[in-house]
Structure formats: structure tokens, C-alpha cells
């Protein structure tokens, strides 16, 4: 006796060795023996042989029309042998019965299983819906196959166009377009970005990197980089006019001019030195439209070639300390003796006349360490700058800490979007120039020290008044934000509250609102233990760090473009540690795995073997030591947290 039985979802046939009523001992065609429950047995037969039964049944099942079976069977539940008898018009032989069983089992859309060997036909409406779904899947599979072939040929499928941003930066793996893209990537061995770039979906590699940032921080669903409608700021009333002639010191590309200075001689000797900070906080509050905009953006975003301002451009223009305008400001006046001792200070809210915006590229050639040592020639604001520099040196000595790392360099990235790129692999507009300037110049020192003075003084005023603020704290070398005043060991001050850049940092704007409340003797907008203050601190710190990371990434990208523009095949670099090197000409740190073990600061020649702008990757190969060695020029600082940036702003 032979039996057909079901085991682990599959049909098997074998010879009965022993029938114990509840279970059977079965020998399969392979010779393997198995114990089978009697309930799992579907058919008992004498002939043909077990292996032949399944072979013939599978062949016959292929010829059975599933739709015909569904049409002829009744609405009630049935067994496969019953349907086989009706289908063949007589009692079926074992092969015929097994063939019907296999066909029913292979058509779960048409026939729903109700037990072992028992089925029920699917209701017409359910069958129709299931068949429609099956057809959709078939069509989707065909569409995916077509899209894969188009991508492999370098053609962008039409379905991709409305979904490009999502496909590039946050693909939905349930969508057929994503499945097609992943399949094409697997077959070509290329990344999704590379494949889409070759299909013309990305206008440029620059747009790819910028787009990733905008997708995360400025999505179109939230208005992108545009600003919503907002109520105009109020004009501060009854502000006195300062009797000063203030001037700012910034680089050529600064438009959000937050700070300016003034020097007024005292009749009995000494000076009144004014530190004037733009005061958007006098024009709108935290709960205003502009306050909410600033709270959402938290900071201006900087990158080579463009920036995304925290506040709308016309609001920046309204409050910026531009030459020729009298602007609302919060001023810190320092009473300085003739020997540069600080005798006292006073803070005022006032209208300040701005008479000049001095730029680094104009002033530094005539005001630097060399010209100061040799004797300054005549130029605008010569005496004021010299006085501020001398006073700044006293402040720096009093803190016992340098205001900046003079072994470092600042780099200016200037992108000419009207000029051709000069890169064969990246045709189009955008030619970058990278200029450097040494830090720690007299201009840097005077600006940094006066900003430290303002931020430390106003932070202490808020602390002493019991008004919370956002402080920069450094202990044990770690810098963090805090709502509680504490020492900033790196600067050598008791407390340090960013307050000098309210046009471009929400932290500074918030502290300005708190300071204005103190000066007006009003309740602060953020009282002690304010949940909104804690949330603002957390969000600002995370967002500010993300913006800074994006800026570093874009500077790296433009450094790679600069290398391509120059056609540079060999580069000089300095070893930072192991295979990590920093190129001499530009602020680019990269790995050169082939660099042998060399002392820190060793200068090497490297072959530029490949640049991938899409992945922002650089391949370098060690050639030889440079003809000369140079001492370490601040490599440690290049990899450390740089507080000089926050001081000078």
C-alpha cells in the first residue's frame, strides 16, 4: 500500500511499512523512513509507484484550467477527490485525484484551503479583487524591469521626475521606483547618486550636496529657504542718539554686521570705548512672527558661494550696522584710563551713527604687526585702531589667555557663479578662489578681545540679576551650552554669554532679549526654570553644530573643485598623524594610506590620483618627502574644538 501525504507544507508519497491506526511508518522513494500521522494522509493507492504518482500528477496538473475548475465547483466546501470525480466524470484514479489536488493547492487565489485536502472556491468579488492585485503586481514588476533597463542605459525613467528629491535623499523602499533604483545599482555596481547623476537627474554635484542639507533642514514642505509672511518690526521709541562715530571691522563679504566700535577721548584723560551691538531685539520679541522665524532657523547657514540667513534679508538690512545709517544698538561703554586700566562700564540702549564699515582687505595691508613696529602711515581710523589694539593687548594679558591661535590660518572661499568652472568633469558655472590670512593679526586681536569683554560683561550682569541666559561653558577642556553661568576656562573668564551676533545666532538674540528686560527693569521673556529656554538651548546647540558640519563639508567640496581647477597632480602636505595629512595650499585634511611612518609635521609630496566630487573623496598616493621639513604649524589645533571662531564673531 502507498500513500500521498502532506508534510511541512509539501506533498510527498511513499510506501507504508506499518499502519498503526494513528500513525504510519512510511518509506519514501529516496529510502528515507518517516513517521506520518494518519490525519496527514490524503490518498491511499496501490499503483503507480509513489515517485511515479507525483511525477505524473505534476505533469497532468499543468494542463488543468484553474478558471474552469472554479466555474464548475459549487459554493460549498469540498474535498479534492470530489472535485476530481466531477472534473473527470467518473471516479478518478490516483494520478487524476493527485493532479486535481496539486492544481487546487497551486491556486490559493481561486481556492481557499479549509483543511487537509479540503477547499472552498473564492467568492467572485474576492477573486476579482485578488486577480486585479495580481495584475497590478505583474504590471509593477514589468515597470520595474523597464525602469532598471532605462537606468542602465543612462536614461531617467519618467516616473522618477516628481520623486527625485525623495529618491536621492530618503528613498521609500516600498515604492517601485526605489526598487528599480536599487536593482539597477546592484546590477551596475554604482551608487544611487552616481547612477542618477549619469542619468542627468542631478544638475551638478554641488546641487547634490546642497540638496541633501536643504532636504533635511529646509524641506519644501516647510517653505524651503524662503520666509513666511511676517509683521514688520516695531521702531524702538525714545532711544537717545549716541554722540559717537562708530565703525565696524569685518571681512569683505559680511552683510550681517552685528558689531561696531567707537573711541571718545575724555577731557581729563583716558577714553570712553564703545562696543555697539546691533539690536534686533528692540524691534521684535520672541513671540512675534520674526521671533518665531529666528527660533525655527536658529542660525545663519554659511557655505562657500552663498548663505541662508536666520532673518529675512530686508530685516537684516534694517538692523545691520551699515555705514551711513543711524541704527538701534545696545552699547557697552568702557571707561578706560590713560594707562589702559578699566575704570568701569555702562550699558545703554541707543541710536548709534555708523560712519564706516572697514574691511580686512583694505586695513590689514597698512595695519599689521610690521607696520605697527615700523610706525603707521596715515589712513582712516588709524589712531582709533591703534588705541583699540593696545587696549586689547591689556585685556588679553589680564585674562591670561590668547584671544586666538596665531599659528592657524583663516581661509576665504570666493565663488564666482558667473564664471565657467574650468573643470571638464563638472562643466557649468562656479569658479572658486581660496585666499588665506593668518590669524592673530592686530585686527583679529582687537575685535576678539572687545567681543570677549562684551559677552563676559553682559553675561555677568544677567547672572548677578538672577536672569537666566544661554552661556558657553568650558571645563576640563569640554565646551557646552548651559543656562547657568560658569567659567569658560579656555577664555579665562568667569562667565561667557554669546550676545554679540544677534543678527545671525538665535542664542545671541535670546540673550539680547533678556538683557533688554534687565535694562528696562521688566520681567524677562524667559524666566528662571523656563522650559522654553531649555528647549531653545538644546535645539540651538544641535542645529548650530549641524550647520557647522555642513559648512565644513561644503568647504571640503570646494577644495576638491579647486584642485581640479588647478589641474594639480602633485600636492605638498603636512603629516598630522599616521596617514592623516593636511594640504599646504588649501584647508583640506585627507588620508593618504601609503604615507610611511613619519614624524608629526613632516612635509611630503603626494600624487593626486583621483577626485570624486559626488562622494567628496580624494585619493592620494605618497611620493616622497618634500625637499625641506617645516615645524608643526598648528596641526593639533586643526583637529581640536576651536573657540577662536566664537570669540571673533
Secondary structure, 3 states (H helix, E strand, C coil): CEEEEEECCEEEEEEEEEECCCEEEEEECCCCEEEEEHHHEEEEECCCCHHHHHHHHHHHHCCCCHHHHHHHCCCCCEEHHHHHHHHHCCCCCHHHHHHHHHHHHCCCCCEEEEECCEEEECCHHHHHHHHHHHHHHHHHHHHHHHHHHHHHCCCCCHHHHHHHHHHHHCCCCCCHHHHHHHHHHHHHCCCHHHHHHHCCCCCCHHHHHHHHHHHHHCCHHHCCCCCCCCCCCCCCCCCEECCCCEEEEECCCCCCCCEEEEEEECCCCCEEEEEEEECHHHCCCCCCHHHHHHHHHCECEEECCEEECCCCHHHHHHHCCCCCCEEEEEEEEEEECCCCCEEEEEEEEEEEEEEEEEEHHHHCCCCCHHHHHHCCCCCCCHHHHHHHHHHHHHHHHHHCCCCCCCCCEEEEEEEEEEEECCCHHHCCEEEEEEEEEECCCHHHHHHHHHHHHHHHHHHHHHHHCCCCCCEEEEECCEEEEECCCCCECCCCECCCCCCCCCCCEHHHHHHHHHHHHHHHCCCCCCCCCCHHHHHHHHHHHHHHHHHHHHHHHHHHHHHHHHHHHHCCCEEEEEEEECCEEEECCCCCEEECCCCCCCCCCCEEEEEEEEEECCCCEEEEEEEEECCCCCCCCCHHHHCCCCCHHHHHC
